[in-house]
Every structure is written in C-alpha cells, then in structure tokens.
Amino acid sequence: MTEGLSLDGLCADLPPDQKVLRLLSDLVEWIQEWTAAGRYGWIFGPSPENTFSLDGDVVGFDLTGILDSESEKERIAVLSYLCRRMERVIEELIPTLIIIYEACKELDNPDFSNRLSNWLATAHKQNAIIVTMPQYASQLERPRTGKAMLEALPTQLLPPNLNMTQILHDGTF
C-alpha cells in the first residue's frame, strides 16, 4: 500500500458491492501519480518543504511542460489547482497582479477560459489586475476567449497605427 493512502479512507463512502479489491487497486494506481511519490507530487503531494508557494512578493512559474502535455486530464488538474490557489489570494484582497504570458493553450481550455472571464469581470473589485499576453493578436479572434477578454476590459487599448506613425515622421500631419 502506498504511504499516505488508506483503504479505509478511500472506501468509507462506497456501497458494499463496490468495495472490491480490483476496483480499489485500480483507484490506488490512478491516484498514485497525484501523491508525493508520483509525477505531480510537487504540486499535490505533501512535502517537507514548500515546493509551491504564492507567499512571495513576486512569484512566477513556467507551465510549458504541463501545457505541452498530451493529456488533457493533466492540464485540467494542474490549471484548476493553480487557479484555485490564485483565487484564494485574490479573495483575501491581497493586491495581486497576474500576468498570463503566451496564453494560447490556457485559453483554449474551456474551464480556464471560463475562470479567466470571471476574473476579468471581478478582479478589480478584489484588488487584482489580470494581464493576458497572447502570442499573436489573432488569438483574440477565437470565440471562446477573445470576446470575453475584450468585453471585460474597462479600458480599450489600441495598438499603434503604423500608417499614422509614418505620417508623423514625414511631417505631413
């Protein structure tokens, strides 16, 4: 049996017909990757040292490995956990700036996209600012993400017009 996993705890609420060892061993095997000894132990498993903390003045983390994962299950689990941890900070009204750099894959996830839409609409009320930096402006054209992001902006930001820049430099304005 894996340290930290208890059969009594896992089966406490199961009906008697589901308390079969085969089902329980499958469950333990599936949960294993989310424990300290598993692949995602650095986030979900107990650790003597705090390997993931949002307590610093400036905190950053690279999600490239997780977002490049072939498994949607992994991306959803990790993004959900990170979002919830950040929501707790925001709910405490701690001044917070969240910058989501190259947000393409995160914004393609429906759960994260919905959370981001909610954050954009309510963050300013909770002393937080959300900055998204898609790699390409065309990513804002995606129906799931772009519309919500643009609607939630309290101020409209316009990129410089290259034609106007040329006119100003030529002195013809």
C-alpha positions in Angstrom: 0.0 0.0 0.0 1.2 3.5 -0.9 2.2 5.7 2.0 -0.4 8.3 2.7 -3.3 6.4 1.0 -5.6 4.5 3.3 -8.0 1.9 2.1 -10.4 2.7 5.0 -10.4 6.3 3.9 -10.8 5.5 0.2 -13.8 3.1 0.7 -15.6 4.8 3.6 -18.4 6.1 1.4 -18.5 3.3 -1.2 -21.5 0.9 -1.3 -20.6 -2.7 -0.3 -20.8 -4.0 -3.8 -18.1 -1.6 -4.9 -15.7 -2.5 -2.2 -13.8 -5.0 -4.4 -10.0 -5.2 -4.3 -9.7 -5.0 -8.1 -11.6 -1.6 -8.1 -9.6 -0.4 -5.2 -6.3 -1.3 -6.7 -7.2 0.5 -9.9 -8.1 3.5 -7.8 -4.9 3.4 -5.9 -2.9 3.1 -9.1 -4.7 6.1 -10.6 -4.3 8.2 -7.6 -0.6 7.3 -7.2 0.6 9.9 -9.8 -1.0 12.7 -7.7 0.8 11.7 -4.5 4.2 12.8 -3.2 5.9 9.8 -4.9 4.0 10.4 -8.2 4.6 12.6 -11.2 2.6 15.5 -9.8 3.7 15.2 -6.2 5.5 18.5 -6.4 2.1 20.2 -6.6 -0.4 17.8 -4.9 1.6 15.6 -2.6 2.7 16.5 0.9 6.3 17.6 1.1 8.6 18.6 4.0 9.5 21.7 2.0 7.0 24.1 0.4 7.7 23.5 -3.3 4.8 25.7 -4.4 4.1 28.9 -2.6 2.4 32.1 -3.6 3.7 33.9 -0.4 6.5 35.9 -2.1 6.3 39.5 -3.3 6.9 38.2 -6.8 6.0 34.7 -7.8 6.3 33.1 -11.2 6.2 29.6 -12.6 6.6 28.1 -16.1 3.8 25.9 -17.2 5.4 24.9 -20.5 5.9 21.2 -19.5 2.3 20.9 -18.2 0.7 22.7 -21.1 2.7 20.7 -23.7 1.4 17.5 -22.1 -0.6 15.3 -24.4 -3.0 14.6 -21.5 -6.0 17.0 -21.2 -6.6 15.4 -17.7 -3.2 16.6 -16.5 -3.6 20.1 -17.9 -7.0 20.5 -16.3 -5.9 19.2 -12.9 -2.9 21.4 -12.7 -4.6 24.5 -14.1 -7.6 24.0 -11.8 -5.3 23.7 -8.8 -3.2 26.7 -9.7 -6.3 28.8 -10.4 -7.8 27.9 -7.1 -4.7 28.8 -5.2 -4.6 32.2 -7.0 -8.3 32.7 -6.3 -7.6 32.3 -2.6 -5.1 35.1 -2.8 -7.5 37.3 -4.7 -10.3 36.5 -2.2 -8.1 37.7 0.6 -8.0 41.1 -1.2 -4.2 41.0 -1.3 -3.0 43.3 -4.1 -2.3 41.0 -6.9 -1.1 41.2 -10.5 -1.5 38.1 -12.5 0.3 38.0 -15.9 -0.5 35.2 -18.2 2.2 35.1 -20.8 1.6 33.3 -24.2 -1.8 32.4 -23.0 -2.8 30.4 -26.1 -3.1 26.9 -24.6 -4.5 28.0 -21.3 -7.2 30.0 -23.1 -8.1 27.0 -25.3 -9.1 25.1 -22.1 -12.9 25.8 -21.5 -12.5 25.6 -17.7 -9.6 28.0 -17.6 -11.3 30.3 -20.2 -14.4 30.5 -18.0 -12.4 31.2 -14.9 -10.4 33.9 -16.8 -13.7 35.5 -18.0 -14.9 35.6 -14.4 -11.6 37.0 -13.1 -11.5 39.7 -15.7 -15.0 40.8 -14.8 -14.4 40.8 -11.0 -10.7 41.2 -10.3 -10.7 45.0 -10.0 -13.3 44.7 -7.2 -10.9 42.4 -5.3 -7.8 44.5 -5.6 -6.3 42.4 -8.5 -5.3 43.0 -12.1 -5.2 40.3 -14.8 -2.9 40.8 -17.8 -3.1 38.4 -20.6 -0.4 38.4 -23.3 -1.4 36.2 -26.2 1.5 35.4 -28.5 -0.4 36.7 -31.6 -3.3 39.2 -31.8 -5.2 36.8 -33.9 -5.7 34.6 -30.8 -8.2 37.2 -29.6 -10.4 36.2 -32.6 -11.1 32.9 -31.0 -14.8 32.8 -30.0 -14.2 31.2 -26.6 -11.6 33.6 -25.4 -11.3 36.8 -27.4 -14.8 38.1 -26.9 -14.8 37.6 -23.2 -11.4 39.2 -22.8 -12.4 42.2 -24.9 -15.7 42.7 -23.2 -14.1 42.6 -19.7 -11.6 45.4 -20.5 -12.5 48.5 -18.5 -10.3 50.5 -20.9 -9.9 49.8 -24.6 -6.3 49.6 -25.6 -5.4 50.2 -29.2 -2.0 49.3 -30.8 -0.1 52.0 -32.6 -1.2 52.5 -36.2 1.9 52.1 -38.4 0.4 54.4 -41.1 -0.1 57.2 -38.6 3.5 56.7 -37.3 4.8 57.1 -40.9 2.7 60.3 -41.4 4.0 61.8 -38.1 7.6 61.0 -39.1 7.2 62.5 -42.6 5.9 65.8 -41.1 2.8 65.6 -43.3 0.3 65.7 -40.4 
